[in-house]
Amino acid sequence: MGRGQEIKTRTEANVQIQERGEIFFFYRPKVDKEEARSSEDVQRLYIVLRPESGERSVEEKQDSHSAKEGAKKNDSDSDSDSIHTHSHKPANEGGRGSQKVDIEKQPLLRFLVMGRKSLPDPSKKSRPYWGFVEMVTTNIEDVKNALKGEDYETSTRGHRHNSDARAVGEGIYRILRHDKGKKIHTHLIYKLEFPPNNEKNEPQESLNIEREGSFIIQIKNPDQHGSSSRSSEFRGLQKKRQAMFPAHLQGQFGQNKYCPADPPDFLNYEGCEFLLISASDDIEEELGLDLETESVECDKSYSDLVKTFGETASTIPLLKGTWV
């Protein structure tokens, strides 16, 4: 449906919009399950961000010859977080190098994986949820391939089947800078357009995908290791799969283990690890900012997710708010 618009409802709201775009949510049932009937049947929760404008129309991303961009999806291990490939590209290495992309003229898609298979619980505001950037691409077909299911053989369990992913949410998002006077941090906020308000929201409720949400987002320093209480809670990616940020982005960390997603370009590198910390399910009350979506008809022809990815993923959860 488009980017929507944001309106400041408090003059003292100390927020600056860094990036605007569309957000899509998908889940995949567990291996060898044709359907999911509850969150217990979910193998993965995916978030796809498509930035469309911001403080800068040109963003920096990993080099297109790095990692998975343009490579053919061919998972061979159902228990792995990664999308393996058969190509000259290093499928199990993080993004590196750099190139420019004009997000107002060219599609840029970030395929994110949530480690806990849900969004953070709004009632537990101090509990961070870990996730990582699985794929960054300017090719829509790469994401469509990542959403498809597959059949494969294993040496220990024989024939295995991964079902296609299911679309479960569509809306608009912002990444913003929030200055509370002590320390500047960044938020990822969103508001849903699909499923429509008059439909059920069974999978959305189970996966903590509220009608709107605000999360503090922090980027993990790939060069920092240790056993602090926070870092030891998350296993994280293997070193070779972690992002290799350009010097000017890496320098943002200093000696810290985490830094704000400022600029959002951090998320343009495969293997970027991040934390989402629930801040609020009422954006206006928390930030003095109202996200307005375009009016939505209850028809899939109005869905940008369907227009972009077609029927690659089942849209019943997206349009009807029911499990499948």
Phi, psi and omega in degrees: 000350178114187188280338187068198178211157178245142182231125176284126181257356175227132182295334182271005181298114183266067181231143175234127181285124177266325187205141176238148177179194180254147180233136180231140179243139178222151168231155177238130176297160179298160181306136178068012172255127179279336182221156171246133179245352177198175179296338178294340181266005185265131177270318184214146167246126180247146171237131175246122176254133175237093179292141183232343176194173179172200178300326179232133178284337180253122178249162177259134178228172176300156177299140183294344177270003182265142171057231197261353185302124178078000181272154183280128178290133178200071181300134177239358182222108186294338183270359182271148176281347191264162173260103183285157183220158170246095180196182178284354185272146181285094189298330185253025176245152180286168179291149180206175184073187179201151171205162183264146174220132178273104187289347177274347182241340187227137178294136173231123186237130176248125181255107186255145177242130176267129184292327183267006177063024174198168171281162177301145178288122181301337182278351181242079192285347181257001186264113180282143174248129182272147174205176179210159177275112182279321184208143174231129185204156171255007182249111182301327181299330178299317180289320178300319178295322181293334181275343183287153174275181180195160171248143181204167180246142173238156182287336184258325185244003178072219185288134180228153182225129172253124179283161172300151174292161177244135175282131186231353179192147177214138179189201178245154179222163171223143163253126186224158177263129184238120180254105180263009177098330179267299183213134180286135175225175183241149178239146163253117178240152180211163173217132184281146168251325175234141001291154179299158183300331184273003178260170177293170176214047184297303179293326180298316180295319181293329183263010180062030175268089181286170177300328173212156182203155177227129180230135167288132180243129179234142180261134181276136179285115181291345181266358181252127177229155180167186184239037176295163183301325182282312185292329182286345180285338184242125180297318178077179181274156172298151184307317184291341180267353181284153180295149172246093185288150171301159186304321184290332174280316179301325181294342179296334183285327191062233176258013183274153179280337182220155173213163178296160176279062185226099011274168178295350179304336175309322185283000179266018180233121177300139183090359173294123178259142184218162173242136170250129179238120183300128179250319182188155169252016175225094187297317184295317180296321184282314191248353184068034183224130178250123176270122179250122176268165174286152179297137188244127170277152183279047183228137184294343178294344178266357184273123176291331177299314180294319179297324184278314188250358178064216181261025178304318178248141176303138183253007180300312177299326182290316188267329185248345179069033179234156179289151172203000000 
